[in-house]
């Protein structure tokens, strides 16, 4: 967490799972599926780091829901 200050809100009324999800994916080799976009893709982001930013820095595969559906060959 020291490497990615501001990833979580220390004043949030509940525990935020972002750090645990990224850590689990890093340990297991799984991908993180998120709807978040990186800070670089946002105009004036309120935070410096989002899940995709942390995943990229830690070499963790990060995809969105559409990519998951394509990878798993879901059809409807």
Buried (B, 14 or more C-beta within 10 A) or exposed (E): EEEBEBBBEEEEEEEEEBBEBBEEBBEEEEBBBBEBBBBEEEEEBEBEBBBBBBBEEBEBBBBBEEEEBEEEEEEE
